[in-house]
Amino acid sequence: METASFAMNHSEMRFFFSTEQNLAPWIWLDAEVGYQYNFSTDFEAKSKEVESFMVETRNALYFKIGVFISPPDSYLK
Protein backbone atom coordinates (compact mmCIF):
# COMPACT_ATOMS: atom_id res chain seq x y z
CA MET A 1 0.00 0.00 0.00
CA GLU A 2 1.47 3.33 -1.11
CA THR A 3 0.96 6.67 0.58
CA ALA A 4 -0.47 9.36 -1.69
CA SER A 5 1.83 12.34 -2.29
CA PHE A 6 0.61 15.85 -3.07
CA ALA A 7 2.20 19.20 -3.93
CA MET A 8 0.47 22.15 -2.27
CA ASN A 9 0.06 25.27 -4.42
CA HIS A 10 -1.05 28.38 -2.55
CA SER A 11 -1.20 32.06 -3.45
CA GLU A 12 -2.08 34.97 -1.18
CA MET A 13 -1.53 38.66 -0.61
CA ARG A 14 -0.91 40.12 2.83
CA PHE A 15 -1.30 43.67 4.08
CA PHE A 16 0.30 44.04 7.49
CA PHE A 17 1.94 46.15 10.16
CA SER A 18 4.89 44.71 12.08
CA THR A 19 7.12 45.91 14.88
CA GLU A 20 10.10 44.65 16.88
CA GLN A 21 10.89 45.60 20.47
CA ASN A 22 14.08 44.89 22.41
CA LEU A 23 13.19 43.28 25.76
CA ALA A 24 16.70 42.53 27.06
CA PRO A 25 20.23 42.70 25.56
CA TRP A 26 19.76 39.44 23.61
CA ILE A 27 15.96 39.03 23.56
CA TRP A 28 13.55 40.63 21.09
CA LEU A 29 9.77 40.55 20.66
CA ASP A 30 8.27 40.53 17.16
CA ALA A 31 4.57 41.32 16.55
CA GLU A 32 2.61 41.45 13.31
CA VAL A 33 -1.07 42.11 12.59
CA GLY A 34 -2.68 42.21 9.17
CA TYR A 35 -5.19 40.98 6.62
CA GLN A 36 -4.57 37.98 4.37
CA TYR A 37 -6.34 37.81 0.99
CA ASN A 38 -6.25 34.27 -0.42
CA PHE A 39 -6.32 33.68 -4.17
CA SER A 40 -6.24 29.88 -4.37
CA THR A 41 -5.11 26.72 -2.60
CA ASP A 42 -4.93 23.38 -4.35
CA PHE A 43 -3.27 20.02 -3.80
CA GLU A 44 -1.81 18.51 -6.95
CA ALA A 45 -1.53 14.71 -6.91
CA LYS A 46 1.94 13.34 -7.65
CA SER A 47 0.53 10.07 -9.03
CA LYS A 48 -2.39 9.23 -11.31
CA GLU A 49 -3.99 6.89 -8.74
CA VAL A 50 -5.33 9.82 -6.69
CA GLU A 51 -7.19 12.93 -7.76
CA SER A 52 -6.02 16.48 -7.24
CA PHE A 53 -8.33 18.73 -5.25
CA MET A 54 -8.88 22.40 -4.34
CA VAL A 55 -9.55 23.92 -0.93
CA GLU A 56 -11.59 27.10 -0.52
CA THR A 57 -9.82 29.26 2.07
CA ARG A 58 -11.29 32.39 3.61
CA ASN A 59 -9.76 35.84 3.69
CA ALA A 60 -9.03 36.78 7.30
CA LEU A 61 -7.36 39.03 9.82
CA TYR A 62 -4.30 37.47 11.44
CA PHE A 63 -1.72 38.16 14.10
CA LYS A 64 1.69 36.74 14.89
CA ILE A 65 3.81 37.12 18.02
CA GLY A 66 7.35 35.82 18.27
CA VAL A 67 10.42 35.97 20.47
CA PHE A 68 13.92 35.70 19.04
CA ILE A 69 17.52 36.19 20.14
CA SER A 70 20.04 38.47 18.51
CA PRO A 71 23.41 39.65 19.85
CA PRO A 72 23.69 43.35 20.68
CA ASP A 73 25.67 45.57 18.26
CA SER A 74 28.44 46.00 20.86
CA TYR A 75 28.98 42.21 20.90
CA LEU A 76 29.70 42.08 17.16
CA LYS A 77 32.45 44.75 17.18
Residue pairs with C-beta under 8 A, 6 or more apart in sequence:
2 47
2 49
4 45
4 46
4 47
4 49
4 50
5 45
5 46
5 47
6 43
6 44
6 45
6 46
6 50
6 52
7 43
7 44
7 46
8 41
8 42
8 43
8 44
9 40
9 41
9 42
9 43
9 44
10 38
10 40
10 41
10 42
11 38
11 39
11 40
11 41
12 36
12 37
12 38
12 39
13 36
13 37
13 39
14 34
14 35
14 36
14 37
15 34
15 35
15 37
16 32
16 33
16 34
16 35
17 32
17 33
17 34
18 30
18 31
18 32
18 33
19 30
19 31
19 32
20 28
20 29
20 30
20 31
21 28
21 29
21 31
22 28
23 29
23 67
25 72
26 69
26 70
26 71
26 72
27 67
27 68
27 69
28 67
28 68
28 69
28 70
29 65
29 66
29 67
30 64
30 65
30 66
30 67
30 68
31 63
31 64
31 65
31 66
32 63
32 64
32 65
33 61
33 62
33 63
33 64
34 61
34 62
34 63
35 59
35 60
35 61
35 62
36 59
36 60
36 61
36 62
37 59
38 57
38 58
38 59
40 54
41 54
41 55
41 56
41 57
42 52
42 53
42 54
42 55
43 52
43 53
43 54
43 55
44 52
45 51
45 52
